[in-house]
């Protein structure tokens, strides 16, 4: 009788086991930091979002009551915060991302010396912290005769008296968008610029042989498909940067909530409930909703620019 052939798994050599242990040792510090600063805080936030916690008494379980209150009882959130956040995110996120690509593409057409100078000029505002940046823009938009913008407009005869821009329901969100766009050319912009500069010139030459007739077609059919990893990185950084910079409204206006909730975003709403009203459970629920929103936007970016192979 013929015995069936049984394939045994090859035993790992000592050298392979040693290499695996070495690899795990290198990964361990990153995995530890990722767990401590990302996974554990997210899990704690999810648990706290299902409780009532006022930082004095121990948290007690209330289930989904915080989420129900956000969606049904929090009029400020539904009428002011959510519309402001959507408007801000749509303009600053995609707007800053498109602006990063356009500026990177324009700089790629310049000589290396000019490109370096202009890249430093464009990139440098992103190195400035939000508070420092707010000090600069506060001088420009100051609501008295000393404000640069008010002085200019009054000299031109366009206004009769100073406008209090940073306390105005009409102007505060617009100023926040302008300031954020001005400082949004960070590492995402540099990554896209590096990607464009590393596209093989022969691909452009082959493209013109195949029928490409102008720069627009060159960008659509060659440049963007060739730098998808950099475009993906830039998109993720734009999404994260949009919400990370949301505190600029409080820095500009000097109060949280902002005047008449004109510049109140979900990040400010979380800070207000967490550190002003000490309703940590409610603030945790808001932060979980923000995390879900960022995750969904990131997934969309991966769908558009990720590797489909």
For each residue, the residues with C-beta under 8 A, 3 or more apart:
1:
2:
3:
4:
5:
6:
7:
8:
9:
10:
11:
12: 16 17 20
13: 16 17
14: 17 18
15: 18 19
16: 12 13 19 20
17: 12 13 14 20 21
18: 14 15 21 22
19: 15 16 22 23
20: 12 16 17 23 24
21: 17 18 24 25
22: 18 19 25 26
23: 19 20 26 27
24: 20 21 27 28
25: 21 22 28
26: 22 23 29
27: 23 24 30 31
28: 24 25 31 32
29: 26 32 33
30: 27 33 34
31: 27 28 34 35
32: 28 29 35 36
33: 29 30 36 37
34: 30 31 37 38 39
35: 31 32 38 39 40
36: 32 33 39 40
37: 33 34 40 41
38: 34 35 41 42
39: 34 35 36 42 43
40: 35 36 37 43 44
41: 37 38 44 45
42: 38 39 45 46 291
43: 39 40 46 47
44: 40 41 47 48
45: 41 42 48 49 284 287 288 291
46: 42 43 49 50 284 288
47: 43 44 50 51
48: 44 45 51 53 59 280 281 284
49: 45 46 66 67 281 284 285 287 288
50: 46 47 61 62 63 64 66 281
51: 47 48 59 60 61 62 281
52: 59 60 62 65 66 279 281
53: 48 57 58 59 279 280 281 284
54: 57 278 279 280
55: 278 280
56: 278
57: 53 54 60
58: 53
59: 48 51 52 53 280 281
60: 51 52 57
61: 50 51
62: 50 51 52 65 66 281
63: 50
64: 50 67 68
65: 52 62 68 69
66: 49 50 52 62 69 70 281 282 284 285
67: 49 64 70 71 285 289
68: 64 65 71 72 73
69: 65 66 72 73 74 282
70: 66 67 73 74 77 282 285 286 289
71: 67 68 74 78
72: 68 69
73: 68 69 70
74: 69 70 71 77 78
75: 78 79
76: 79 80 81 257 261 264 269
77: 70 74 80 81 82 266 269 286
78: 71 74 75 81 82
79: 75 76 82 83
80: 76 77 83 84 261 264
81: 76 77 78 84 85 261 264 265 266 268 269
82: 77 78 79 85 86 266
83: 79 80 86 87
84: 80 81 87 88 173 261 262 263 264 265
85: 81 82 88 89 246 265 266
86: 82 83 89 90
87: 83 84 90 91 173
88: 84 85 91 92 173 176 177 180 242 246 265
89: 85 86 92 93 242 243
90: 86 87 93 94 95
91: 87 88 94 95 177 181
92: 88 89 95 96 177 180 181 184 242 245
93: 89 90 96 97 238 239 242 297
94: 90 91 97 98 238
95: 90 91 92 98 99 177 181
96: 92 93 99 100 180 181 184 185 238 241 242
97: 93 94 100 101 188 234 235 238
98: 94 95 101 102
99: 95 96 102 103 181 184 185
100: 96 97 103 104 184 185 188 189 192 234 238
101: 97 98 104 105 192 231 234
102: 98 99 105 106
103: 99 100 106 107 122 185 189
104: 100 101 107 108 189 192 193 196
105: 101 102 108 109 196 219 223
106: 102 103 109 110
107: 103 104 110 115 118 119 122 193
108: 104 105 115 193 196 197
109: 105 106
110: 106 107 114 115 118
111: 114 115
112: 115 116
113: 116 117
114: 110 111 117 118
115: 107 108 110 111 112 118 119
116: 112 113 119 120
117: 113 114 120 121
118: 107 110 114 115 121 122
119: 107 115 116 122 123 190 193
120: 116 117 123 124
121: 117 118 124
122: 103 107 118 119 125 185 189
123: 119 120 126 127 185 186 189 190
124: 120 121 127 128
125: 122 128 133 182 183 185
126: 123 183 184 185 186 187 189
127: 123 124
128: 124 125 132 133 136 183
129: 132 133
130: 133 134 245 247 248 251
131: 134 135 251
132: 128 129 135 136
133: 125 128 129 130 136 137 179 183 248 251
134: 130 131 137 138 179 248 251 252
135: 131 132 138 139
136: 128 132 133 139 140
137: 133 134 140 141 175 179 252
138: 134 135 141 142 166 252
139: 135 136 142 146 147 148
140: 136 137 147 148 149
141: 137 138 147 149 165 166 171 175 252
142: 138 139 146 147 148 150 166
143: 147 150 162 163 164 165 166 167
144: 147 150 162
145: 150 151 154 162
146: 139 142 150 151
147: 139 140 141 142 143 144 150 151 162 165
148: 139 140 142 151 152
149: 140 141 152 153 165
150: 142 143 144 145 146 147 153 154 159 162 163
151: 145 146 147 148 154 155
152: 148 149 155 156
153: 149 150 156 158 159 163
154: 145 150 151 157 158 159 160 161 162
155: 151 152
156: 152 153
157: 154
158: 153 154
159: 150 153 154 162 163
160: 154
161: 154
162: 143 144 145 147 150 154 159
163: 143 150 153 159 168 171
164: 143 167 168
165: 141 143 147 149 168 171 172 175
166: 138 141 142 143 171 172 175 252 253 254
167: 143 164 172 253 259
168: 163 164 165 171 172 259 262
169: 172 259 260 262
170: 174 262
171: 141 163 165 166 168 174 175
172: 165 166 167 168 169 175 176 249 252 253 258 259 262 263
173: 84 87 88 176 177 249 262 263
174: 170 171 177 178
175: 137 141 165 166 171 172 178 179 252
176: 88 172 173 179 180 248 249 252 263
177: 88 91 92 95 173 174 180 181
178: 174 175 181 182
179: 133 134 137 175 176 182 183 248 252
180: 88 92 96 176 177 183 184 242 245 248
181: 91 92 95 96 99 177 178 184
182: 125 178 179
183: 125 126 128 133 179 180 186 245
184: 92 96 99 100 126 180 181 189 238 241 245
185: 96 99 100 103 122 123 125 126 189
186: 123 126 183 189 190 237 241
187: 126 190 191 237
188: 97 100 191 192 233 234 235 236 237 238 241
189: 100 103 104 122 123 126 184 185 186 192 193 234
190: 119 123 186 187 193 194
191: 187 188 194 195 230 233 234 237
192: 100 101 104 188 189 195 196 227 230 231 234
193: 104 107 108 119 189 190 196 197
194: 190 191 197 198 230
195: 191 192 198 199 226 227 229 230 231
196: 104 105 108 192 193 199 223 227
197: 108 193 194
198: 194 195 227
199: 195 196 203 204 222 223 226 227
200: 203 226
201: 204 205
202: 205 206
203: 199 200 206 207 222 226
204: 199 201 207 208 212 218 222
205: 201 202 208 209
206: 202 203 209 210
207: 203 204 210 211 212 217 218 221 222
208: 204 205 211 212 213
209: 205 206
210: 206 207
211: 207 208
212: 204 207 208 217 218 221 222
213: 208 217
214: 217 218
215: 218 219
216: 219 220
217: 207 212 213 214 220 221
218: 204 207 212 214 215 221 222 223
219: 105 215 216 222 223 224
220: 216 217 223 224
221: 207 212 217 218 225
222: 199 203 204 207 212 218 219 225 226
223: 105 196 199 218 219 220 226 227
224: 219 220 227 228 231
225: 221 222 228
226: 195 199 200 203 222 223
227: 192 195 196 198 199 223 224 230 231
228: 224 225 231 232 305 306 307
229: 195 232 233 305 307
230: 191 192 194 195 227 233 234
231: 101 192 195 224 227 228 234 235 305
232: 228 229 235 236 301 302 305 306
233: 188 191 229 230 236 237
234: 97 100 101 188 189 191 192 230 231 237 238
235: 97 188 231 232 238 239 301 304 305
236: 188 232 233 239 240 298 301
237: 186 187 188 191 233 234 240 241
238: 93 94 96 97 100 184 188 234 235 241 242
239: 93 235 236 242 243 294 297 298 301
240: 236 237 243 244 294
241: 96 184 186 188 237 238 244 245
242: 88 89 92 93 96 180 238 239 245 246
243: 89 239 240 246 265 266 267 290 294
244: 240 241
245: 92 130 180 183 184 241 242 248
246: 85 88 242 243 249 265 266 267 268
247: 130 250 251 267 268 271
248: 130 133 134 176 179 180 245 251 252
249: 172 173 176 246 252 253 258 263 264 265 268
250: 247 253 254 255 256 258 263 268 271
251: 130 131 133 134 247 248 254
252: 134 137 138 141 166 172 175 176 179 248 249 263
253: 166 167 172 249 250 258 259 262 263
254: 166 250 251
255: 250 258 259
256: 250 268 271 272 276
257: 76 261 264 268 269 272
258: 172 249 250 253 255 261 262 263 264 268
259: 167 168 169 172 253 255 262 263
260: 169
261: 76 80 81 84 257 258 264
262: 84 168 169 170 172 173 253 258 259
263: 84 172 173 176 249 250 252 253 258 259 268
264: 76 80 81 84 249 257 258 261 268 269
265: 81 84 85 88 243 246 249 268 269
266: 77 81 82 85 243 246 269 270 286 289 290
267: 243 246 247 270 271 290
268: 81 246 247 249 250 256 257 258 263 264 265 271 272
269: 76 77 81 257 264 265 266 272 273 286
270: 266 267 273 274 283 286 287 290
271: 247 250 256 267 268 274 275 276 283
272: 256 257 268 269 275 276 277
273: 269 270 276 277 279 282 283 286
274: 270 271 277 278 279 280 283 284
275: 271 272 278
276: 256 271 272 273
277: 272 273 274 282
278: 54 55 56 274 275
279: 52 53 54 273 274 282 283
280: 48 53 54 55 59 274 283 284
281: 48 49 50 51 52 53 59 62 66 284 285
282: 66 69 70 273 277 279 285 286
283: 270 271 273 274 279 280 286 287
284: 45 46 48 49 53 66 274 280 281 287 288
285: 49 66 67 70 281 282 288 289
286: 70 77 266 269 270 273 282 283 289 290
287: 45 49 270 283 284 290 291
288: 45 46 49 284 285 291 292
289: 67 70 266 285 286 292 293
290: 243 266 267 270 286 287 293 294
291: 42 45 287 288 294 295
292: 288 289 295 296
293: 289 290 296 297
294: 239 240 243 290 291 297 298
295: 291 292 298 299
296: 292 293 299 300
297: 93 239 293 294 300 301
298: 236 239 294 295 301 302
299: 295 296 302 303
300: 296 297 303 304
301: 232 235 236 239 297 298 304 305 306
302: 232 298 299 305 306
303: 299 300 306
304: 235 300 301
305: 228 229 231 232 235 301 302
306: 228 232 301 302 303
307: 228 229
308:
309:
